[in-house]
């Protein structure tokens, strides 16, 4: 069974589901890895001529206005509020 989809009674055990990044599920434990990976991929796309736009920084990727990240204010599994300001400032 996939541990990411289990609803936890204990909030401290929950790997909070925080949104969707480019159509993929994004969990709090994978947040930094996935955002940095996508940022590096965009640099490679630009380098090899697959896109004409400038690559976005990790902070720009998680900006709600850019359309890459659809984010939740609360985890749907445990109800914990997601502190986006803290997550973005640690990128």
Backbone bond lengths (Angstrom), bond angles and torsions (degrees), N, CA, C in turn:
res aa  C-N    CA-C-N  psi(-1)  N-CA   C-N-CA  omega(-1)  CA-C   N-CA-C  phi
1 X - - - 1.454 - - 1.533 108.95 -
2 X 1.299 116.77 139.08 1.452 122.18 -179.54 1.520 109.85 -73.97
3 X 1.327 116.19 118.73 1.466 120.65 -176.53 1.523 112.67 -66.84
4 X 1.320 117.61 -22.54 1.461 120.29 -177.34 1.521 112.02 -69.83
5 X 1.326 118.06 -24.09 1.453 120.97 -175.15 1.520 113.50 -99.45
6 X 1.317 117.97 9.43 1.456 121.74 -179.46 1.524 109.08 -85.28
7 X 1.331 117.16 135.11 1.457 121.24 173.95 1.526 108.13 -84.84
8 X 1.305 116.45 127.49 1.454 121.89 -177.00 1.517 111.01 -103.61
9 X 1.321 116.18 140.49 1.454 120.55 172.73 1.516 110.66 -79.52
10 X 1.333 116.57 -29.81 1.461 122.24 179.72 1.527 108.39 -95.94
11 X 1.315 117.27 114.47 1.462 121.89 -176.38 1.522 111.82 -59.49
12 X 1.315 118.42 -33.15 1.459 120.87 -176.54 1.531 111.85 -66.60
13 X 1.329 119.24 -18.95 1.461 122.49 -179.57 1.530 113.01 -91.85
14 X 1.304 117.82 -11.49 1.458 121.65 -174.20 1.531 111.29 -76.20
15 X 1.333 115.75 131.09 1.455 122.22 168.97 1.521 105.40 -91.51
16 X 1.306 116.72 89.55 1.465 122.96 -167.49 1.531 112.76 -56.35
17 X 1.320 114.60 131.46 1.462 123.63 173.97 1.519 105.84 -82.61
18 X 1.353 116.82 111.95 1.461 119.81 -170.41 1.521 113.85 -106.46
19 X 1.337 117.56 -8.29 1.454 118.41 177.56 1.513 112.93 153.61
20 X 1.329 114.71 -160.08 1.455 122.34 179.91 1.521 108.99 -123.60
21 X 1.320 117.01 130.46 1.461 122.28 176.76 1.519 107.53 -114.58
22 X 1.320 116.92 111.37 1.471 123.25 -176.97 1.523 111.58 51.90
23 X 1.320 116.73 42.09 1.450 122.26 175.71 1.512 115.98 85.92
24 X 1.320 118.20 -5.04 1.464 122.06 179.53 1.520 109.92 -103.03
25 X 1.343 116.32 145.99 1.465 120.41 176.41 1.518 110.15 -62.16
26 X 1.325 116.17 138.12 1.461 121.66 -179.38 1.523 109.37 -122.92
27 X 1.317 115.10 124.33 1.455 122.05 179.22 1.517 108.85 -111.35
28 X 1.320 116.75 156.13 1.459 121.57 -173.58 1.530 112.55 -62.10
29 X 1.345 117.73 -33.88 1.459 120.11 178.54 1.523 112.67 -68.75
30 X 1.328 117.41 -27.50 1.458 122.34 -177.81 1.526 112.98 -98.21
31 X 1.299 117.84 0.15 1.461 122.77 -171.08 1.529 112.52 -55.74
32 X 1.322 117.70 -55.40 1.466 121.11 -174.98 1.517 111.70 -65.87
33 X 1.323 116.76 -41.40 1.462 121.12 -179.12 1.524 110.86 -64.55
34 X 1.315 116.80 -48.20 1.464 120.88 -176.63 1.527 112.64 -67.33
35 X 1.320 117.49 -40.63 1.467 120.52 -179.86 1.522 110.09 -66.78
36 X 1.327 117.89 -44.36 1.458 120.48 179.25 1.527 111.49 -67.54
37 X 1.327 117.41 -36.09 1.463 121.11 177.56 1.524 110.80 -63.33
38 X 1.319 117.42 -45.72 1.463 121.02 179.07 1.528 111.19 -64.50
39 X 1.314 117.17 -38.36 1.459 121.12 178.31 1.528 110.68 -62.97
40 X 1.327 116.83 -42.84 1.477 120.59 177.90 1.524 111.16 -67.25
41 X 1.334 117.40 -37.06 1.460 120.66 177.36 1.523 110.80 -62.47
42 X 1.326 117.62 -40.54 1.466 120.72 179.31 1.524 111.32 -64.10
43 X 1.330 117.28 -34.55 1.468 121.16 176.18 1.528 110.20 -65.36
44 X 1.340 116.47 -42.10 1.470 120.24 177.80 1.527 111.55 -65.35
45 X 1.332 117.49 -39.36 1.463 120.63 177.72 1.526 110.81 -59.75
46 X 1.318 117.00 -42.37 1.458 121.96 178.83 1.531 110.45 -66.06
47 X 1.329 115.95 -42.79 1.471 121.56 -177.93 1.528 111.28 -61.85
48 X 1.319 117.25 -39.34 1.458 121.74 -176.52 1.529 113.23 -94.90
49 X 1.326 116.62 8.49 1.456 121.26 174.20 1.512 115.00 77.26
50 X 1.309 118.42 20.01 1.458 121.12 179.46 1.526 112.67 -83.44
51 X 1.314 116.95 -13.87 1.459 121.58 175.82 1.518 108.70 -146.02
52 X 1.322 115.82 151.83 1.460 119.95 179.53 1.515 112.69 -99.91
53 X 1.321 116.51 -15.76 1.469 119.49 -178.28 1.523 110.47 -78.21
54 X 1.298 115.38 157.02 1.459 120.90 177.38 1.529 109.86 -70.95
55 X 1.337 117.55 140.93 1.467 119.70 178.11 1.528 111.51 -65.41
56 X 1.324 115.38 147.58 1.450 120.69 -178.68 1.524 110.71 -93.95
57 X 1.314 116.02 146.06 1.460 121.16 175.21 1.531 108.65 -74.70
58 X 1.346 118.22 163.57 1.467 119.62 177.23 1.530 113.34 -55.30
59 X 1.323 117.87 -38.98 1.467 120.11 179.14 1.520 111.64 -66.43
60 X 1.326 117.45 -35.59 1.457 120.60 178.03 1.525 111.29 -70.25
61 X 1.344 117.06 -32.52 1.461 120.93 179.01 1.519 112.34 -64.67
62 X 1.314 117.21 -37.72 1.466 119.81 -177.31 1.523 112.78 -87.98
63 X 1.316 117.01 0.07 1.457 121.59 174.54 1.525 107.93 -69.20
64 X 1.305 117.28 124.30 1.468 122.58 -176.31 1.525 112.88 -58.85
65 X 1.308 117.78 -27.49 1.458 121.35 -174.56 1.528 113.24 -76.05
66 X 1.339 117.37 -15.21 1.469 120.83 -176.60 1.530 113.53 -82.94
67 X 1.311 117.61 -22.97 1.453 120.60 177.15 1.515 115.84 91.00
68 X 1.317 118.49 0.34 1.462 120.19 177.73 1.521 112.17 -82.35
69 X 1.313 116.93 -31.72 1.454 121.32 -175.22 1.526 110.20 -119.82
70 X 1.310 115.03 125.95 1.464 121.17 169.29 1.510 105.51 -104.52
71 X 1.303 117.69 114.20 1.464 119.41 -171.49 1.521 112.47 -115.87
72 X 1.313 113.73 150.95 1.458 122.04 178.29 1.521 109.62 -97.81
73 X 1.305 116.99 152.21 1.459 121.42 173.32 1.519 111.23 -86.63
74 X 1.337 116.21 -25.41 1.464 121.54 -179.67 1.525 108.64 -135.43
75 X 1.327 116.69 146.60 1.457 122.02 175.12 1.534 108.32 -68.34
76 X 1.335 117.86 128.42 1.462 119.15 179.90 1.528 113.56 -70.70
77 X 1.330 118.18 -15.79 1.460 121.39 -177.91 1.523 112.85 -89.46
78 X 1.328 116.98 -45.92 1.465 119.21 -175.31 1.525 113.43 -112.93
79 X 1.337 118.33 -13.96 1.457 121.64 178.86 1.517 114.77 84.41
80 X 1.326 117.36 3.59 1.466 120.94 -179.44 1.532 109.78 -69.62
81 X 1.335 115.84 138.13 1.461 120.28 178.33 1.525 109.56 -73.48
82 X 1.336 116.54 136.27 1.462 122.20 179.96 1.525 108.26 -88.55
83 X 1.305 116.72 123.35 1.464 122.05 179.36 1.533 108.50 -89.79
84 X 1.330 116.14 86.85 1.460 121.06 -176.30 1.520 112.47 -67.18
85 X 1.309 116.95 -34.68 1.462 119.93 179.89 1.528 110.13 -60.29
86 X 1.326 116.72 -43.79 1.453 121.08 179.28 1.528 111.74 -66.94
87 X 1.331 117.15 -41.04 1.464 120.70 179.19 1.531 111.56 -64.27
88 X 1.308 116.59 -44.50 1.465 120.09 -177.11 1.525 111.06 -69.47
89 X 1.325 118.13 -38.20 1.459 120.50 -178.91 1.519 113.31 -69.54
90 X 1.341 118.58 -17.94 1.453 119.87 179.03 1.524 112.72 -92.73
91 X 1.334 118.53 1.44 1.473 120.65 176.88 1.496 111.10 -72.93
